Amino acid sequence: MLPALIVLGTAAVLYYLSQQTADAPGHCAAATGGSGMKLSFDEILQLATNAGFGCDGQTAAAIALAESGGDPDAYNPETQANAPEGEGSYGLWQIYHNKHKEFTPDQLRDPQTNANEAFKIYNDAGGFSPWSTFKSGAYQEFLP
């Protein structure tokens, strides 16, 4: 079983590295500093499932695409929120570093770490209300 999981994990990483998708609109359209590497809906859905989103995984994946365009390195300086330099929002779900200082920016760029923290935020809020792309409905265009 373990060798099969290792092979599957390696294949997933190689697939991840080969993907490119179009930028997505959303409140983080000004996000910068990305590597240009984009994750697909299915890849983000797997991260959301691993994090615990369960039956809300598709909505979570669509929100991530609306927030970051699928770019794990997306950064929004949050200048309108007057965030200190480097304390803006990072990663797929655009986790606001100024409020989540238990992570470094590099940790928030890790797709699974970002998904796990997004799930914690979702769980603490009792839903997706913390994400502006959910409240605006912008995420809906990314649903399958």
N, C-alpha and C positions, 0 to 999 in steps of 0.2 A: 504494500500500500504506500509506504513512504517513498520508494523510488518513483512510483507513478505521480505522486504529488510534486516531487521535485521536477520531473519532466514537464508536468502541467504548469507549474510555476515559472519555469524557464521559458516555456512557450508563451505564456501570458506576458512576461517582461519583453520578449522579443516583439510580440504583437504591439504592445504599448509603445515601444520605441519606433515602430514603423508608421504609426498613425498620424494623420494630419486632417483637421476639420476646419470649417470656416469659423471665423470669429462670431460670437453671439452678442446681440445687444443686451442691455441691462444697465443697472446703475453703475456697473464697473466698466463701462465702455472705455474709460480712460485708463484702465489698468495697464501698467507698463512693466518692463523688465522681464517679460516672459522669455522662455527658451525657444518659443515657436513650436514646441512639442504639444500636441493636443490629444486628449483622450476622447474616445467615442462614448456615446450614450451607454452602450453595453459595458464598457470598462468602468465607467463611473457607477453604473448600477451595481456592479460587483463590489466596488468599494463601499457603497451605501449598504449593501446586504451584509458585508463583513462587519460593518460598524454597528448594525442592529436595527436599521430602518424597517426591516420586514416588509409588510404590505405597502408601506409608504415609500419604498425604494425608488419607484419610477418617478414620483414627484420630487424626491430628493435629487435624483440624477438630473432631472430637467432644471431644477433650481441651480445646480452647479453649472450647467451649461449656460444658463442665462446670466449667472454671476460672473463667470470667468472665461467663457468661451471654450471650456474644457482644458484650459492651460493651467497645469499645476503650479507654475511659477508666476501666475498673474499677481500683480500688485496694484492696489489703488491707494494713493497717498491720503485719501479722505481729507482733502484740503477744506472742503465745506464744513466738515466736522471739527476743523482746527486741530487735527491730530498732530502731535509732535513728529518731527522728521523720523521716518522709519517705523512709525507706530500705526500705519494704515492697515488695510485689509489684505490678507494673503491667501493664495491658494484657490482651489476649486470652489469652495463655498464662501470664499472671501471672509475669513475669520479675522475679526478686528483685533489686531495685536495690542492696541492700547487698553483693551479690556481683558485680554487673555495673555498676560505676561508670564504665565507659567511655561510658555513655549517661546522658543527663539523663532525668528522669521524663517530660518532654514527648516525647522521642524514643521512649521505650518505649510511649507511648500511640499512636504512629503504627502502624497495623495492619501494614504491610509490614515496618517495622523490627522490630516485635515478632515477627513470623513468622520473619524472617531469624535473629534471635537464638535463637528457639526451635529452629530447625533446627540451629544450631551446638551448642546444648546437647544436643539429641537425638543428633547426630553424635558429639560428644565422649563421650557416655555409652554409645553403642552401642545406643540404644533410648530408650523413653519412661519409664524408671525414675525420672527426676528429678521426675515429676509425680505427686502423691499421688492425683489422680483416675484415673490409669492404674492405679496399684498397688491402689487400692480397687475398681476396676471401675466407678466412677461414670460414666465416659465412655461406657460401652456403651449407655446409654439414649439417647444423641444420635446413634448410628450410624443411617444410613438402612436 
